């Protein structure tokens, strides 16, 4: 039966400036059926989401509760104490606009949630902000706040080991700094503009400056988790932690007749369509290329293609092997490179009616053979005075051969089918690379060489031609070759469509170029991925920045009882060129941390950071105070400070002491938070 989830909710919240605010919001609801009766004593699942700005806003925090209703269908839970599935309850930005509470229910206690509705959170939950207000920085022992600068002035306990900042985190517009005394937070929302989505960021320029995106929040959608898993796996197997020198393998696999999967190592797999209207993957466009004597035809769907050598030692296409054939009375010779060759028709193709010679010697008459058959010799000497077996006369007129009769008997005539001695049958033979044709009546015939160095009739020169949308390759020795159609309606080779697999085969390097101006996704899966990117960009837009980190060695001997600038002796690294001479120049607005460590020869010299803004007077910050340090021993020191700078502000180390001859050496480094 379909359930109707009716919500009666009460919020209970307590906060005080003197104690930590409770991290939770009490919530009650009643589940009823369509008949109005409570859904009693039933295990249900409730998903609570805190949305930004509106009832359809971005999910800022999400959790799931598995609870059981009582006999009245009532259930009670504490928002903030469930199983988190997105975001962190402690870091909900209560000061960042309106918040909406979205309720989803699975009446069977599973994860098949149905949306029950959303309502705007009013004033009570915003008391959570009191906790952060109570934890803000205040000036006091060891901390000085002046002109937007937070300065560590020391705490007078003669210990340089408990002042270290152990963690710095930027959560939304809040800067959290953790040291030995706990965690403090500063609201920096007034220092920046509105968050940008990916489109607005790329509109300013798509060059990432060789920087990496770090510290991404956990994705909330299954598709997003797959993307993050790829990044996590890549990072886990990358010893140098560099995103610019990775090696990946790309592979394809057939799924069915119209689909192929494309996968990348350490990443995911997608399916791409290979349908091309004729449902055949064996007649796709191929590329033909020639390098030296090698001719290469690209594969289609992983088959076919290959490379053959056409080297015949002399690189002359006009002396290649030819094939001689005979069909009926027609003799044919194939051409070479479109020239030579040809055919002719024999006037007489019978070897049984050839011309013979007849002769008489004494009483013997001889008839020559024709093609090794027939012919012979017989005697006409009768010596018997018998008139019926006397000599006869044979004669030839034109193609008619006549034999006279004897005593009115015998004799007769025959007509030759062929009376020409210039078209007689000839024999053709091949010995090695020599082809020989016999003479006919002492004329014609001869021998010629068909040697092309390799005696291979399957690798001869072929001719490639194009007629309209048909590309033809001539055969070799009656095999190979053929014609394929590449019709794409416009016959323009510069606008052909390739699928992703064909593009990746040509090369998978993007040449350090970003994809820009992508249209909105149309599929649910794509929309989820874009939502993740937009959400991540909104959270991370203020984090994606250059750190401008540097590190340098300094060595200074105080030569006079006046203020002197400490000399930077050498640079360890300065990737962003922020050091010039003995000073650091802020390249952009932001919060910077500077640390000075090293040794003082006498322990009494007073070192300071001098900040010279682009407008206004210079200010100094003590980083090693004279008070509290022994004056007669070598002192190791380590001090750091955080300063809010504007672009162009200059920071340098100075000494102001009457101890002439005092020497300080060490390391000066800093970066933008």
C-alpha angles and dihedrals in degrees: 000000000000112000128219113212110211116190126209105175136188124186121207120187135166129190135164134182091227099054138034112279114247109257099227147066120221114231133184130187141170123221115210134175127234088269090059093248118133119256092236132194092000131140108234137170122227124192116202120197129184108211130200121240103337147017088273096040130128117289109252096173134007134181139168128225125196106201142153125234121230127232090285095050089252122145132180129202140162116237106226095035099075129095105289115227099169134018128347125282091214091059101047106136098232090172094053103087134288122340127210128200115221121196125201127178140200105189090195094059095248134106100271094110125190121201111248098178147280133253133186118254110234131201105306100071090050088072083086086080088068089073092058092043088053092051096051122123117274128186113252144110107357095000128088123184116192133145093355091308123125108202131188102220097176128255101243095241093121090237120121093180102071099053097074121123105230100185140016121189133176109207110180104306093338122101112207119195122187125196137151090292096056137263125320128188134208125192108229096175092113091058099063143042132246121306115266128221122225093266094054092046093051090047087066091052137309098224109111092196090235090293127142128226108238140178097031116182120245110277118245100208129066092239091051091051089057090055093048091046089058092051093045093049091047091051092046093056097040111094096187096046090222118141093195101066104045123142119213135171124222122204139174132211131183113248098177139327093293103028136065127184119230115201134179124203116258086012143072138288128241132187119232128190119245094181111131103176095266094061090225122124093185100071101053125135114280131196120234118200137167127213113182106307094342121097115196128195116193121236127255116219090344095305138088121020122092142150129275131185119234095184110136097166096247099053088217113138094193100067100051128133115284130198121232117203138169127210113181106311093339119100115195134190119194119236128241119229090345095307138088122021123089139151142252136192122238115233089214123025098173123100093191100073104048125146115272131193122230123199140168129219113183105310093341121098117196129197116193122232125255114222090342095306137094122011124096144153130270134176122246094188105118100169085178101096088236112148094200097066101042129137116286131206122239121199140171128215113179107312093340120099114194132192119198119234128243117232090342094308135098122009123097138148141262132200118227117229089212124026098171123107093194101070103048123147114278132194124229122201139169127220112182106310094340121098116198130193119192123235125255113222090341095307136094123012124097143152131268134176124243094182112144096169096257103047088217115137094191100068103051126134115284131196122232117203138168127215113180106307094342122097115196131194118195120236127250116224089344095306137092122018122090142152130274129186120232096177111160098162096251103049089222112140091193099068104046121146118238128183121231093262092056091048093049091050088060090052137312099214115112091201091236089296122137126222108247139185097022115182122238112279118254100198126075091236092052092046090055091054093048090047089056092050092048092046093047091047092052091053097039102037091097091046099052100088141114115273093208088210120183139171128195140170120235132195121179136168115196106235102178138020092257137090110286133181113242112243118239102220100189142349119242092189135341106169095167096043094238094144121083120174106316098339144074121227119203109235094199143002116284150093115299132190121212125190129190120190131168146087135304114206095215100017096229107089117113112228123192142175112236115206114199110189124206087249127024136025125318119259130206130216122197112234097167116022124204092220114084098023126102112250099208104054139062109266129205113206140181121185133163137183139186119227133183107225137183123219109281097024111138125220124192139162117247136179125213111185143125091222100107111197094030111141127205123187132171147090130314117194140156147160143190115266 
